[in-house]
Amino acid sequence: MTDKEIREKRDDEEIIVRYTREDAIADGVLVPTGYVGFRRGKFVRICFTSHLYEAFKDATERGELVEEGLTALRKPDPEDTRYRHLRELRGGKIWVILDGDGITFLYPEDY
């Protein structure tokens, strides 16, 4: 196949649109749990995957997990990028991700 044929084939393919955080909330994949002033006074939305939220329905336990995650995110990590920070909590059983959309708590298998 020539480069021109490849480009033409790509032009014919359906483009997959971005699945936004708001889409995931509307679909019930993510559950918003609040906001936190995290970066230079900017408020960042915190969400849990619905799977993890089911295990942390108790607000006190959820709050403790959020504090643990925020503490971990404040510590620098050599794998951090400008746009994404990932931390493993509780022996790697739970992840917390900070990116341009907010902070998300999830089980690794939810990724």
Secondary structure, DSSP 8 states (H G I E B T S, - for coil): --HHHHHHHHHHS-------HHHHHHTTSEEEEEEEEEETTEEEEEEEEHHHHHHT-SHHHHHHHHHHHHHHHHS--TT--SSEEEEEETTTTEEEEEETTEEEEE-GGG-
